[in-house]
């Protein structure tokens, strides 16, 4: 089993917009294997509750050494808000970023109701209804299983300045930022 550490920079203050290209960046974390030894990384923009994730955009599959993806968010992508996250797939490994905000968008995503999910991805009841189906994913996480699992982060040993640090298998550091033109 190959182990590396993922330090997502996607945090509660991360904001992307349909008016400005969004950039996802990753780099070698210094733990074997190096980026050059990793399988290609597929990056997907996702939404929905943790228990029913919905792919919004496949940003593509990239050689790990590429280190970044710049993409344009369509204005009709979906509802504006802190509903979005990235899913990284490298071979059998799946890694999720924390949720971040996309603004300057409107539209609907089939199967997604923004009133039934909170900013942590937990399923909530629309106003006036009771919901017993609650998701459990906090911050960023990873797993080899198909379903996300709640994890406790060890910020003392894995920090990135936003108190999110996780172990993962076969990935490297990841960040998201605005590009200003």
C-alpha positions as CSV (number, residue, x, y, z in Angstrom):
1,X,0.0,0.0,0.0
2,X,1.4,3.4,-1.0
3,X,0.6,6.3,1.4
4,X,0.9,10.0,0.9
5,X,-0.7,13.1,2.5
6,X,-3.3,15.4,0.9
7,X,-3.5,19.0,2.1
8,X,-6.6,20.5,0.4
9,X,-6.5,24.3,0.5
10,X,-10.2,24.4,-0.4
11,X,-11.8,25.9,2.7
12,X,-14.8,27.9,4.0
13,X,-13.4,31.0,2.4
14,X,-12.7,29.5,-1.1
15,X,-15.0,31.2,-3.7
16,X,-15.1,30.5,-7.4
17,X,-17.3,32.5,-9.9
18,X,-18.6,32.1,-13.4
19,X,-17.0,35.4,-14.1
20,X,-13.5,34.3,-13.4
21,X,-11.6,31.1,-14.3
22,X,-11.2,28.8,-11.3
23,X,-7.9,27.0,-10.7
24,X,-7.3,23.7,-8.9
25,X,-3.6,23.2,-8.0
26,X,-1.8,20.1,-6.6
27,X,1.8,19.4,-5.8
28,X,4.2,16.8,-4.4
29,X,3.9,16.5,-0.6
30,X,7.4,15.1,-0.2
31,X,6.2,11.6,0.8
32,X,6.7,8.6,-1.5
33,X,5.6,8.1,-4.1
34,X,6.5,11.3,-5.9
35,X,4.0,12.9,-8.3
36,X,5.8,11.2,-11.2
37,X,5.0,7.8,-9.8
38,X,1.3,8.4,-9.3
39,X,-1.4,7.3,-11.7
40,X,-3.3,9.9,-13.7
41,X,-5.7,12.0,-11.6
42,X,-9.3,12.5,-12.6
43,X,-10.8,15.7,-11.1
44,X,-14.6,16.2,-10.8
45,X,-16.7,19.1,-9.6
46,X,-19.4,17.6,-7.4
47,X,-22.5,18.6,-5.3
48,X,-25.3,17.0,-3.4
49,X,-25.4,15.5,0.1
50,X,-22.6,13.2,1.2
51,X,-25.0,10.2,0.9
52,X,-26.0,11.0,-2.7
53,X,-23.1,12.8,-4.5
54,X,-23.9,14.3,-7.9
55,X,-21.2,14.9,-10.5
56,X,-21.6,18.5,-11.9
57,X,-18.5,18.6,-14.2
58,X,-15.7,16.2,-15.1
59,X,-12.7,18.5,-15.3
60,X,-10.6,15.8,-17.0
61,X,-7.9,13.3,-16.3
62,X,-4.4,14.7,-15.9
63,X,-0.9,13.5,-15.4
64,X,-0.1,14.1,-11.8
65,X,3.0,16.2,-12.7
66,X,0.7,18.7,-14.5
67,X,-0.1,20.2,-11.1
68,X,-3.1,22.3,-12.0
69,X,-6.4,22.5,-13.8
70,X,-7.9,25.8,-14.8
71,X,-11.6,25.7,-15.8
72,X,-14.5,28.0,-16.6
73,X,-17.7,27.7,-14.6
74,X,-20.8,28.1,-16.8
75,X,-23.3,30.7,-15.6
76,X,-26.1,28.2,-15.7
77,X,-24.1,25.6,-13.6
78,X,-26.5,25.3,-10.8
79,X,-27.5,27.2,-7.6
80,X,-25.1,29.7,-6.1
81,X,-23.8,28.7,-2.7
82,X,-21.5,26.6,-0.6
83,X,-22.7,23.3,-2.1
84,X,-19.7,22.3,-4.3
85,X,-16.6,20.1,-3.7
86,X,-14.0,18.3,-5.7
87,X,-13.5,14.6,-6.0
88,X,-10.1,13.3,-7.0
89,X,-9.7,9.8,-8.4
90,X,-6.2,8.3,-8.8
91,X,-6.5,4.6,-9.6
92,X,-8.6,3.0,-6.9
93,X,-8.2,6.0,-4.5
94,X,-11.0,8.5,-4.1
95,X,-10.4,11.8,-2.3
96,X,-12.9,14.6,-1.5
97,X,-12.2,18.3,-0.8
98,X,-14.2,20.3,1.6
99,X,-17.2,22.2,0.3
100,X,-16.7,25.7,-1.2
101,X,-18.8,28.5,-2.6
102,X,-19.5,29.1,-6.3
103,X,-21.1,32.4,-7.0
104,X,-22.5,34.3,-10.0
105,X,-24.3,31.1,-11.2
106,X,-28.0,30.2,-11.4
107,X,-29.6,27.0,-12.7
108,X,-30.7,23.7,-11.5
109,X,-28.9,20.4,-11.1
110,X,-31.0,17.3,-11.7
111,X,-31.5,15.4,-8.4
112,X,-30.1,18.3,-6.3
113,X,-32.2,20.5,-4.0
114,X,-30.1,23.1,-2.2
115,X,-32.7,23.3,0.6
116,X,-32.0,19.7,1.6
117,X,-28.2,19.9,2.2
118,X,-26.1,22.0,4.5
119,X,-22.6,23.4,4.0
120,X,-21.0,20.2,5.5
121,X,-23.0,18.0,3.1
122,X,-25.4,16.7,5.7
123,X,-28.9,16.0,4.6
124,X,-31.4,18.4,6.2
125,X,-35.1,18.6,6.1
126,X,-36.7,21.4,4.1
127,X,-38.6,23.8,6.3
128,X,-41.5,22.2,7.9
129,X,-40.4,18.6,7.4
130,X,-38.5,16.1,9.6
131,X,-35.5,14.2,8.2
132,X,-33.9,11.1,9.7
133,X,-31.3,10.6,6.9
134,X,-28.3,12.6,7.9
135,X,-24.9,12.6,6.2
136,X,-21.6,12.5,8.1
137,X,-18.8,13.9,6.0
138,X,-16.9,16.8,7.5
139,X,-14.2,18.9,5.9
140,X,-12.0,17.0,3.4
141,X,-11.8,13.2,3.5
142,X,-10.7,10.2,1.5
143,X,-11.4,6.5,1.4
144,X,-10.9,3.5,-0.9
145,X,-14.6,2.7,-0.4
146,X,-17.3,4.0,-2.7
147,X,-19.1,5.9,0.1
148,X,-17.5,8.8,2.0
149,X,-17.0,8.3,5.7
150,X,-16.7,10.8,8.5
151,X,-13.1,11.3,9.7
152,X,-11.5,13.2,12.4
153,X,-8.5,15.3,11.2
154,X,-5.3,15.4,13.0
155,X,-4.4,19.1,12.6
156,X,-1.4,18.7,15.0
157,X,0.4,16.4,12.6
158,X,-1.1,17.5,9.2
159,X,-1.8,21.2,8.8
160,X,-2.3,23.4,5.9
161,X,-3.2,26.7,7.6
162,X,-6.9,25.9,7.6
163,X,-6.9,23.1,10.2
164,X,-7.6,20.5,7.6
165,X,-5.2,17.6,7.3
166,X,-5.7,14.1,6.1
167,X,-3.9,11.0,5.1
168,X,-4.6,9.4,1.8
169,X,-3.2,6.9,-0.6
170,X,-1.5,7.9,-3.8
171,X,-2.3,11.6,-4.0
172,X,-0.5,14.9,-3.4
173,X,-1.2,18.4,-2.2
174,X,-4.2,20.2,-3.7
175,X,-5.3,23.8,-3.7
176,X,-8.0,25.9,-5.4
177,X,-7.7,29.6,-6.2
178,X,-9.1,32.4,-8.2
179,X,-7.3,33.6,-11.3
180,X,-7.6,37.4,-11.7
181,X,-7.4,38.8,-15.3
